[in-house]
Amino acid sequence: MNRPLVEVRGVVRTFGGLRALDGVDMEVRHGEILGLIGPNGAGKSTLFACLSGHLAVTSGRLLFAGRDITRLGPARRARLGIGRTFQLGRAFRSLTVEENVLAGLGVRHYASLAASLFTRAASAARRDQVRELLARFGLTDHARARVDTLPMGLQRRVEAARALATGPRLLLLDEPAAGLTHGEAEAFAAMVRGIRGDGVTVIVIEHNMRFAMSLTDRIYVLVSGRIVAEGPPERVRKDPRVIEAYLG
């Protein structure tokens, strides 16, 4: 049996007296689209931050492709193949769409953002990669636009394209459908399925239940820092613990 790509073992994260994650155990299989859902304050974004290295765990272990990454920082994890987007969006808003994606490529090739954008070593091959990513996310016509001039739906695409430019084996998407119309969310879901088709494993945090249920292969439900349910979307939807968590 193949070992999971991601193993979360007894992870605890505290903030003073608050136990944001309380002994979380989770496995992510190679090539799946996994959903992580739960009410506000459940600890979903905290778990993402622990996986990406932006927060240290208080206790527990994190393994990626069999390697213990618990004490590695975000840059090391990015180079190992963990990419992410953020709930509130962290694209470089004063840069163009093209520059944002080129910066993502720079994670693998350069020591600094400035080098990734402006050195002559930003070769024609990498420019071709940028053009391919822009086309894939429907951003070609906006390549020279500053990100802060774009509507939310396109900004979400820019951040996803930049994350994919890092060459991840695992892509963490934090509420990618937030602020999107139904049509934009459906288009984004199709892009995520295409990413999985390229062999990238995806974990999605999402409050849009229709989006999450239609996109994911399997779902974990996090409530008050603890996993309360796991399984395929249809089973999770009917789980009494999930209904109680959302409806009270």
C-alpha positions in Angstrom: 0.0 0.0 0.0 1.4 3.4 -1.0 2.2 5.8 1.8 0.0 9.0 1.9 1.6 12.1 0.5 0.7 14.1 3.7 0.5 12.7 7.2 -0.7 14.9 10.1 0.0 13.1 13.4 -1.5 14.4 16.7 -1.0 18.1 15.8 -1.7 20.6 18.5 -1.4 24.4 18.0 -2.1 26.8 20.9 -2.3 30.5 21.1 -1.9 31.3 24.8 -4.8 29.5 26.5 -6.6 28.8 23.2 -6.2 25.4 21.7 -6.7 26.1 18.0 -5.8 22.6 16.9 -6.4 19.8 19.4 -4.7 16.6 18.4 -5.5 16.6 14.6 -4.8 13.4 12.7 -5.2 13.5 8.9 -3.9 11.7 5.8 -3.9 13.0 2.2 -3.6 10.5 -0.6 -1.5 11.1 -3.7 -3.6 12.7 -6.5 -6.8 13.5 -4.6 -8.7 16.7 -4.1 -9.4 16.8 -0.4 -11.8 19.1 1.2 -11.4 20.7 4.7 -14.6 22.2 6.0 -16.0 23.4 9.3 -17.6 26.5 10.9 -15.8 29.8 11.4 -13.0 29.5 14.0 -12.7 25.7 13.6 -8.9 25.9 12.9 -8.9 25.3 9.2 -6.6 28.2 8.2 -4.4 27.4 11.3 -3.9 23.9 10.0 -3.0 25.2 6.5 -0.5 27.6 8.1 1.0 24.7 10.0 1.2 22.6 6.8 2.9 25.4 4.8 5.3 26.3 7.6 3.9 29.8 8.3 3.0 28.6 11.8 5.0 26.1 14.0 3.1 23.3 15.6 3.0 23.3 19.4 3.3 19.5 19.3 2.7 16.6 16.9 4.4 15.7 13.6 3.9 16.6 9.9 5.2 14.3 7.2 5.4 15.0 3.5 6.2 12.2 1.1 7.5 10.3 4.1 9.8 13.1 5.2 9.4 14.8 8.6 8.9 18.5 7.8 7.7 19.5 11.3 10.6 21.9 11.9 11.1 23.2 8.4 10.3 26.8 7.4 8.0 27.8 4.6 10.7 28.4 2.0 12.1 24.9 2.5 8.6 23.4 2.3 7.9 25.4 -0.9 11.1 24.0 -2.5 10.0 20.5 -1.4 6.7 21.0 -3.3 4.1 22.6 -1.0 2.3 25.6 -2.6 -0.6 27.6 -1.2 -3.0 30.5 -1.6 -4.4 32.6 1.2 -7.9 33.3 2.4 -7.5 37.1 2.1 -5.3 36.9 -1.0 -1.6 37.7 -1.0 -0.8 38.4 -4.7 1.6 41.2 -5.2 -1.0 43.9 -5.8 1.3 46.5 -7.2 2.9 44.2 -9.7 1.4 43.0 -13.0 -0.2 39.6 -13.4 2.8 38.4 -15.5 5.2 39.6 -12.8 3.3 37.7 -10.1 3.5 34.4 -12.0 7.2 35.0 -12.8 7.8 35.5 -9.0 6.2 32.1 -8.4 8.7 30.5 -10.8 11.5 32.4 -8.9 10.9 30.2 -5.8 12.7 27.4 -7.6 15.4 29.5 -9.3 16.3 32.6 -7.3 17.2 33.7 -3.9 15.1 36.9 -4.0 12.0 38.3 -5.6 13.9 41.1 -7.2 16.2 38.6 -8.9 13.3 36.6 -10.2 11.7 39.6 -11.7 14.5 41.6 -13.1 17.7 39.6 -13.7 18.6 38.6 -17.3 18.7 35.1 -16.1 14.9 35.1 -16.3 15.2 33.1 -19.4 13.0 32.7 -22.4 12.1 29.3 -21.2 10.6 30.6 -18.0 8.8 33.3 -19.9 7.2 30.5 -21.9 6.1 28.9 -18.7 4.5 32.1 -17.6 2.6 32.4 -20.9 1.4 28.8 -20.5 0.1 29.5 -17.0 -1.6 32.7 -18.0 -3.4 30.9 -20.8 -4.4 28.0 -18.5 -6.0 30.4 -16.0 -7.6 32.7 -18.6 -5.3 35.5 -17.8 -3.5 36.1 -21.1 -5.5 39.3 -21.8 -4.6 40.7 -18.4 -0.9 39.9 -18.4 0.2 43.5 -18.2 -2.5 44.7 -15.8 -1.7 45.5 -12.2 -3.3 43.0 -9.9 -5.0 45.7 -7.8 -7.0 46.8 -10.8 -8.6 43.4 -11.4 -11.9 42.1 -10.0 -11.8 39.5 -7.2 -12.4 36.5 -9.5 -9.3 37.3 -11.6 -7.2 38.0 -8.5 -8.1 34.5 -7.2 -6.8 33.1 -10.5 -3.6 35.1 -10.3 -2.8 33.8 -6.9 -3.6 30.2 -8.0 -1.4 30.6 -11.1 1.5 32.0 -9.0 1.1 29.1 -6.5 1.2 26.6 -9.4 4.3 28.3 -10.8 6.2 27.1 -7.8 5.9 23.5 -9.2 4.0 22.1 -6.2 3.3 18.4 -5.6 0.7 19.6 -3.0 -1.4 22.7 -3.5 -3.3 24.3 -0.6 -6.3 26.4 -1.6 -7.7 28.6 1.2 -11.3 29.5 0.3 -10.7 29.9 -3.4 -14.5 30.4 -4.2 -14.9 33.3 -1.6 -16.3 36.4 -3.3 -16.9 34.6 -6.7 -20.1 34.3 -8.6 -21.6 30.9 -9.2 -20.2 30.9 -12.8 -16.7 32.0 -11.6 -16.7 29.3 -8.9 -17.6 26.7 -11.5 -14.8 27.9 -13.8 -12.3 27.8 -10.9 -13.4 24.3 -10.0 -12.7 23.1 -13.5 -9.2 24.6 -13.3 -8.6 22.8 -10.0 -9.6 19.5 -11.7 -7.2 20.2 -14.4 -4.4 20.8 -11.9 -5.2 17.4 -10.3 -5.1 15.9 -13.8 -1.4 17.0 -14.0 -0.7 15.0 -10.9 -0.9 17.7 -8.2 -2.6 16.8 -5.0 -5.0 19.5 -3.8 -6.4 20.4 -0.3 -9.3 22.9 -0.4 -10.7 24.9 2.5 -14.1 26.1 1.6 -17.3 27.6 3.1 -19.2 27.3 -0.1 -20.7 23.8 0.5 -22.0 23.3 -3.0 -18.5 24.1 -4.3 -16.8 21.8 -1.8 -19.2 18.9 -2.3 -19.0 19.0 -6.1 -15.2 19.3 -6.3 -13.7 17.1 -3.7 -13.1 13.3 -3.6 -13.0 13.2 0.2 -13.7 15.6 3.1 -12.4 16.1 6.6 -14.6 18.2 9.0 -12.9 20.3 11.6 -14.8 21.6 14.6 -13.2 23.5 17.5 -9.8 22.2 16.5 -10.8 18.5 16.2 -11.6 16.3 13.3 -15.2 15.1 13.8 -15.9 13.4 10.5 -14.2 12.1 7.4 -15.3 10.5 4.2 -16.8 11.0 0.7 -18.9 14.2 0.3 -22.3 12.4 0.3 -21.6 10.6 3.5 -20.2 13.7 5.2 -23.2 15.7 4.1 -25.5 13.4 6.0 -23.3 12.9 9.1 -25.3 14.1 12.2 -22.1 15.6 13.7 -21.6 17.8 10.6 -25.3 18.9 10.6 -25.0 19.8 14.3 -21.8 21.7 13.7 -23.3 23.9 11.0 -26.9 24.2 12.2 -26.6 23.8 16.0 
